[in-house]
Structure formats: structure tokens, C-alpha cells
Amino acid sequence: MKVKIMQRSVYHKYVEVEVEVPYTFTSDSELQEYLQKNEHLYIDNIDEAISEANLQYGSGVEEYRGMCELEADSEWRYELDNGNGGHL
């Protein structure tokens, strides 16, 4: 008799980059919209950083502030110095 033994292991990469924005926004939703419309400000830096990052065991969900989308393959967030932020 043969028995199959299976394992599924999950790995992730996590990086952060900083982006200069041109002015102070009056609301988090205004900043979020600006970042979504201007991804050219950070997308290349994120791509370069993620390609150089080491794989880490696990999904990364709940290991990093605000990362909480259990079913998502990828999760994007922004965060201010004061701790405010949200998903992109």
C-alpha cells in the first residue's frame, strides 16, 4: 500500500519604501486617492526592494501593522508617521 504525504508551505516577502508627497492632505481618503493615482512615485522602488528581499516563512498576515487580508495573495498599505494609514 502507498500513502501520499503532502505539505503546503507559505512564504512571503515584506518591504517598505518612503514616498515624498507634495503637500499635507486634509483626510486619509484624500491621501489614499493621491497615492493610488500616482503609483509611479513608488512602484519601481517597491519592485526593486521586493526582488531583493528574503523569503520569510508564513503568510505575513498579522505579522506587520495593518496587514490583515487573510485571503489576499498581496496586500498594499500606506502609513504616516503618526500611525494613521490604510490599504491601497
C-alpha positions as a printed Julia matrix, in Angstrom:
88×3 Matrix{Float64}:
  0.0    0.0     0.0
  1.19   3.52   -0.83
  0.32   6.63    1.11
  0.85  10.16   -0.16
  2.34  12.67    2.24
  1.69  16.29    1.32
  2.74  19.67    2.66
  1.87  23.16    1.61
  4.27  25.82    2.91
  3.64  29.51    2.6
  6.37  32.13    2.27
  6.23  35.86    1.88
  8.34  38.94    1.35
  7.78  42.28    3.04
  9.29  45.66    2.17
  8.75  49.32    2.93
  9.69  52.39    0.87
  9.2   56.07    1.65
  7.49  58.5    -0.73
  7.52  62.29   -0.65
  4.09  63.79   -1.25
  3.74  67.41   -2.41
  1.54  68.74    0.4
 -0.42  67.91    3.53
 -3.73  66.22    2.83
 -6.85  67.1     4.79
 -8.07  63.5     5.06
 -6.74  59.96    4.86
 -9.03  59.24    1.92
 -7.56  62.2     0.01
 -4.03  60.87    0.58
 -5.1   57.34   -0.35
 -6.6   58.57   -3.61
 -3.45  60.56   -4.41
 -1.23  57.5    -3.82
 -3.46  55.28   -5.94
 -3.41  57.76   -8.83
  0.35  58.32   -8.57
  1.77  54.82   -8.13
  4.64  55.83  -10.44
  6.11  57.54   -7.34
  6.77  54.22   -5.61
  6.08  51.2    -7.83
  9.64  50.83   -9.19
 11.14  51.18   -5.7
  8.75  48.56   -4.33
  9.54  46.19   -7.22
 13.28  46.57   -6.69
 13.04  46.13   -2.92
 10.76  43.08   -3.16
 13.1   41.4    -5.66
 15.96  41.8    -3.18
 14.01  40.82   -0.05
 14.47  37.42    1.55
 11.65  34.91    1.72
 10.18  34.51    5.18
  8.14  31.53    6.33
  4.41  32.12    6.8
  1.83  34.38    5.2
  2.93  37.59    6.91
 -0.68  38.37    7.8
 -0.85  39.97   11.24
  2.97  39.99   11.49
  3.04  43.58   10.25
  0.92  46.51   11.33
 -2.33  46.59    9.35
 -1.64  43.52    7.22
 -4.81  41.55    7.77
 -6.27  40.31    4.46
 -6.15  36.54    5.03
 -7.33  35.54    1.55
 -5.21  38.04   -0.43
 -2.08  37.0    -2.32
 -0.69  40.5    -1.96
 -1.52  43.42    0.29
 -0.59  47.09   -0.11
 -0.78  49.72    2.64
  0.4   53.22    3.36
  1.21  54.63    6.77
  2.03  58.07    8.13
  4.5   58.88   10.91
  1.57  59.34   13.3
  0.42  55.76   12.74
 -2.59  56.62   10.55
 -2.88  54.8     7.25
 -4.87  52.33    5.26
 -4.94  49.93    2.35
 -4.19  50.94   -1.2
